[in-house]
Amino acid sequence: MPTRPVVDHGRCEAKRDCVRVCPFDVFEVRRMDVADFDALGLLGKLRTTAHRRMTAYPVRADRCEECGKCVTACPEGAITLVRPVAG
């Protein structure tokens, strides 16, 4: 089973490095969903508020070819590649 990119919204500062380096157009940066914001702890909420609640989302994760460029490009270390849990 292939891995998929997952973004830690509490760490992401929406610098768009993942968007720039991904050759498969997996990411977009947009305003954080309310549910994702509500799930953050206090520090994550403070950090994301400082960045206008903008964050990266892997909206086309099915296009990911596991090259890892997004992982190494993210200055906050907010992206990991994980295997989906079989259900």
N, C-alpha and C positions, 0 to 999 in steps of 0.2 A: 504494500500500500504506500503511495507516495506521501511525502511530507507536504505541509501547507504552511505559509507564513502566518504568524500570529503576532499582533501588535499589543504591547503593554501600553494601554492608553494613559496610564499614570506616569509613564516615563517619556512618552513621545512628545517632542516639542515642535512637531509639524514643520521641520526644516526642509522637507521635500527631497532629501537625498535619496530615499528609496524610490521615489517617482523618477528621478533623473537617471539612476543607474539600472533600473529594471528593464531588461531587453524584451520583456513579455507583457508590459503594460498592466501589471497586476495591481498597482496601488493608485489611490487618489487621496488627496488631503482635503478634508472638509470639517465642518463643525461636528463636534462629538454628539452622538445620539444621547438623549436624556438618560436612557437606561444604563448606558456605559458610564456616564458621569456619576449617576447615583451609586453605582457599584464600587466606585473608588473610595479609598480611605481619605482621611483629612489632608495628608500631605499631597496625595495625587490630585485632589480637588484644587488645592492651592496652586500647585504647579500648572495644571491645565488652565485654570482661570487666568494665570499670568500670560498664557499664550492664546487668549481669546477662545478657549475651549476647542481649538483646532487640533486635529490628530490625523494620522494616516489610517486608512482602512484598506485591507487587501480585497477589494471589491471583485476582482477577477482572479481569485485564488486558484481556480481550475486551470488557469494558463501557466501557473508556476512550473518551472522546469528544474527547481531545486539548485540553482546555480550558486546561491548564497551571497550574491552581490549586495542585496538589501541588508543582510545581517552585518556584513563588514562595513557598509557605508553609513549605517545609522550611528551618529555620534553619541546617542544616549544609550545604545545597546537595548533598544526597545523592541527589536524584532527577533523572533526565533522561528526556526522551522520545526514543526511538530507533526507527528503522525496522528491522523484523526482516530478517535476511539471507535472501534467496530461496535456496532450496536445491533 
